[in-house]
């Protein structure tokens, strides 16, 4: 669905607006806005990294983003800060802060930016659990909001790859991170996104966050269509997009096929959740108890320390 929601700015911002209407707007947003405000209060990242309030704020915001539950375990603010002073992480972060996603070119990505990102990604301590791409990408967005898009399993991975790419190897995880980073650059170039497109309202804080918002908005919209209209959900989405752009017959069939696959995944997920709830109810009725240790072990196995 990559080129489906990034065909033009009208479609793109339609889904951005859906995100701002339907995505979380409480504690999570307020903590995130505190971080963005910190960036405006400091003239550069070096001064920001010297702000002792920044490190606990990032950890608190990650907790608000559910990064410390369901098998995922965050590190402490102290360990997070300490990791910046190892292997030139702080120096590389400061260098990266000079780049903005809408002002860079592919040569800079290949010869400068990805090398710096790799060192930071592989050495920044965010999670105690093995998987790092979700936690590190979010922390990097908090530190470099104009360059890096935050990533997750539910929306980002499935959108770009069709499934949740998972690896316990840090280098493999970085390659996934790099792949998505380059795709966000391609999206930015393709839509000619600039700072002028960032209005600062709700979740619209930077160009990378706009891209994340569009992905979230599309998923929220399509999930809602599937639950409300079921068999007609694909047609509803196609008709929506056709209000903004002309689709050739071959394109339309390709999109319909992709949307049908996505619909089947959504319905399968819903059925699985219902099945789990029914099993839990039957277990309770039968007097079967499950310990907290068993729940934790199951979650770690199922999520790989990620949500």
C-alpha positions in Angstrom: 0.0 0.0 0.0 3.1 2.2 -0.1 2.1 4.3 -3.1 -1.6 4.2 -2.2 -1.6 6.8 0.5 1.4 8.7 -0.8 0.1 9.3 -4.3 -0.5 13.0 -3.7 -0.8 15.5 -0.8 -4.6 15.5 -0.8 -4.7 11.8 0.0 -1.8 12.1 2.3 -3.3 14.9 4.5 -6.7 13.2 4.5 -5.2 10.3 6.5 -3.0 12.7 8.5 -6.2 14.4 9.6 -7.8 11.0 10.4 -4.9 10.3 12.8 -5.3 13.6 14.6 -9.0 13.0 15.0 -8.9 9.4 16.1 -5.5 8.7 17.6 -4.6 9.1 21.2 -5.0 12.7 22.5 -4.5 12.4 26.2 -1.4 11.7 28.4 0.7 10.3 25.5 0.2 13.5 23.4 0.9 15.8 26.3 4.2 14.1 27.2 5.2 14.1 23.5 4.4 17.8 23.2 6.7 18.4 26.3 9.6 16.9 24.3 8.9 19.0 21.3 8.7 22.1 23.5 12.1 21.3 24.9 13.5 21.5 21.4 12.1 25.0 20.9 13.5 26.1 24.3 17.1 25.0 23.4 19.0 26.5 20.5 20.6 23.1 19.5 20.7 19.5 20.5 24.0 19.8 22.4 22.3 22.2 24.9 19.3 19.9 25.0 21.5 16.9 25.9 22.9 18.9 28.8 19.3 19.4 30.2 19.0 16.9 33.1 15.2 16.9 32.7 15.3 15.6 29.1 16.3 12.0 30.0 13.6 11.1 32.5 11.1 13.0 30.2 12.0 10.7 27.3 11.7 7.5 29.4 8.3 8.8 30.8 7.1 9.5 27.3 8.1 6.0 26.1 6.1 4.6 29.1 3.2 6.7 27.9 3.7 5.1 24.5 3.3 1.6 26.1 7.0 0.7 25.8 7.2 -0.7 29.3 4.5 -3.4 29.3 3.4 -6.6 27.6 6.9 -8.1 27.7 8.7 -4.9 26.7 11.0 -3.4 29.4 12.5 0.0 29.3 15.9 0.9 30.7 16.3 3.7 33.3 16.9 7.3 32.6 20.3 7.0 34.1 21.3 4.1 31.8 19.8 5.8 28.8 21.9 8.9 29.5 25.1 6.9 30.2 24.8 5.2 26.8 25.1 8.6 25.1 28.7 8.9 26.4 29.9 5.6 25.0 31.2 4.9 21.5 30.7 8.5 20.3 26.9 8.3 20.5 26.5 11.9 21.7 28.9 13.3 19.1 27.1 11.4 16.3 23.7 12.6 17.6 24.8 16.2 17.5 26.1 15.7 13.9 22.8 14.1 12.9 20.9 17.1 14.4 22.2 19.2 11.5 20.1 17.2 9.0 16.4 17.5 8.3 14.5 14.9 6.3 13.2 17.4 3.8 16.6 19.1 3.2 18.9 16.1 2.7 19.9 14.2 -0.5 20.6 10.6 -1.3 24.4 11.2 -1.3 24.3 12.5 2.2 22.2 9.5 3.3 24.6 7.0 1.8 27.9 8.6 2.7 27.2 10.4 6.0 23.8 9.9 7.7 23.4 6.1 7.7 26.8 5.6 9.2 26.0 8.0 12.0 22.6 6.4 12.5 24.1 2.9 12.7 26.4 3.8 15.5 23.7 5.5 17.5 21.1 2.8 16.8 23.4 0.0 17.9 24.7 1.7 21.0 21.9 3.8 22.4 20.5 2.0 25.5 16.7 2.3 25.5 15.3 -1.2 26.1 16.3 -3.9 28.6 14.6 -6.5 26.4 16.5 -7.7 23.2 14.4 -6.0 20.5 15.4 -2.4 20.1 14.0 -1.1 16.8 10.7 0.2 18.3 12.2 1.7 21.4 15.3 3.2 19.7 13.4 4.6 16.8 11.0 6.4 19.2 13.9 7.7 21.3 15.7 8.9 18.1 12.5 10.7 17.0 12.4 12.4 20.4 16.0 13.5 20.0 15.9 14.1 16.2 12.3 14.9 15.4 13.0 16.5 12.0 15.0 13.5 10.7 13.8 10.2 12.1 10.3 8.8 12.1 9.2 6.8 15.1 8.3 3.2 14.3 6.2 0.4 15.8 5.1 -3.1 15.0 1.4 -2.6 14.7 1.4 0.1 12.1 4.9 0.8 10.7 6.2 -2.7 10.1 3.0 -4.1 8.7 2.6 -1.1 6.4 6.1 -1.3 4.9 6.6 -5.0 4.9 3.2 -6.6 5.3 4.2 -8.3 8.5 6.1 -7.5 11.7 9.8 -8.0 10.8 11.5 -9.3 13.9 15.2 -10.1 14.6 17.3 -10.5 17.7 20.4 -9.4 15.9 21.1 -5.7 16.3 22.6 -5.3 12.8 19.6 -6.9 11.1 17.3 -4.6 13.1 19.3 -1.6 12.0 19.0 -2.7 8.3 15.2 -2.7 8.7 15.4 0.7 10.4 17.6 2.0 7.6 15.2 0.6 4.9 12.3 2.4 6.5 14.3 5.6 7.0 15.2 5.6 3.3 11.5 5.0 2.4 10.5 8.1 4.5 13.1 10.1 2.6 11.5 8.9 -0.7 8.1 9.8 0.5 9.3 13.3 1.5 10.8 13.8 -1.9 7.8 12.4 -3.8 5.3 14.6 -2.0 7.7 17.6 -1.8 7.1 17.9 2.0 8.7 20.8 3.7 8.4 22.6 7.1 5.6 24.7 5.6 3.4 21.5 5.7 3.9 21.3 9.5 1.2 23.2 11.2 2.1 22.2 14.8 -1.5 21.1 15.6 -2.0 17.9 17.6 0.5 15.3 16.3 1.7 17.4 13.4 5.1 18.4 14.8 7.6 17.6 12.0 7.8 16.1 8.5 8.7 12.6 9.8 5.8 12.7 12.2 3.4 13.7 9.4 4.4 10.5 7.5 3.8 8.4 10.7 0.5 10.2 11.1 -0.6 9.3 7.6 0.2 5.6 8.2 -1.7 5.6 11.5 -4.6 7.5 10.0 -4.9 5.0 7.0 -4.8 2.0 9.3 -7.4 3.5 11.7 -9.7 4.4 8.7 -9.4 1.0 7.1 -9.9 -0.8 10.4 -13.1 1.2 11.0 -14.3 0.4 7.4 -13.7 -3.3 7.8 -15.6 -3.4 11.2 -18.5 -1.2 9.9 -18.9 -2.3 6.3 -17.1 -5.7 6.1 -17.7 -6.9 2.5 -17.9 -3.3 1.2 -14.9 -2.0 3.0 -12.5 -2.3 0.1 -14.9 -0.5 -2.2 -15.3 2.3 0.4 -11.6 3.0 0.5 -11.2 2.9 -3.3 -14.1 5.3 -3.7 -12.5 7.6 -1.2 -9.2 7.7 -3.0 -10.9 8.2 -6.3 -12.2 11.5 -5.0 -8.6 12.7 -4.9 -7.0 11.0 -7.9 -7.8 9.1 -11.0 -7.0 5.3 -10.8 -6.2 3.3 -13.9 -8.1 -0.1 -14.1 -4.9 -2.0 -13.5 -4.0 0.2 -10.6 -7.4 -0.2 -9.1 -7.3 -4.0 -9.3 -3.8 -4.0 -7.7 -5.1 -1.8 -4.8 -8.2 -3.9 -4.4 -6.1 -7.1 -4.1 -3.8 -5.5 -1.5 -6.7 -4.1 0.5 -8.5 -7.5 0.4 -5.4 -9.1 1.9 -5.3 -6.4 4.6 -9.0 -6.9 5.3 -8.5 -10.7 5.8 -5.6 -10.0 8.3 -7.8 -7.6 10.2 -10.7 -10.0 10.4 -8.4 -12.9 11.4 -6.9 -10.7 14.2 -10.4 -9.9 15.4 -11.4 -13.5 15.4 -8.2 -14.4 17.3 -8.9 -11.8 20.0 -12.5 -13.1 20.4 -11.2 -16.6 20.6 -8.7 -15.6 23.3 -11.5 -13.9 25.3 -13.7 -16.9 25.1 -10.9 -19.2 26.2 -10.2 -16.9 29.2 -13.9 -16.9 30.1 -14.1 -20.7 29.9 -10.9 -21.0 32.0 -12.4 -18.8 34.6 -15.6 -20.8 34.6 -13.5 -24.0 35.0 -11.6 -22.5 37.9 -8.2 -22.5 36.0 -5.7 -20.0 37.4 -2.7 -18.6 35.5 0.3 -17.2 37.4 1.8 -13.8 36.6 5.1 -15.6 35.7 3.3 -17.7 33.1 1.6 -14.6 31.6 5.0 -12.7 31.4 6.7 -15.7 29.8 3.9 -16.0 27.2 4.0 -12.3 26.4 7.8 -12.3 26.0 7.5 -15.3 23.6 4.6 -13.8 21.6 6.0 -10.2 21.3 9.7 -10.7 21.5 9.9 -8.0 24.1 8.0 -5.6 21.9 4.4 -4.5 21.4 
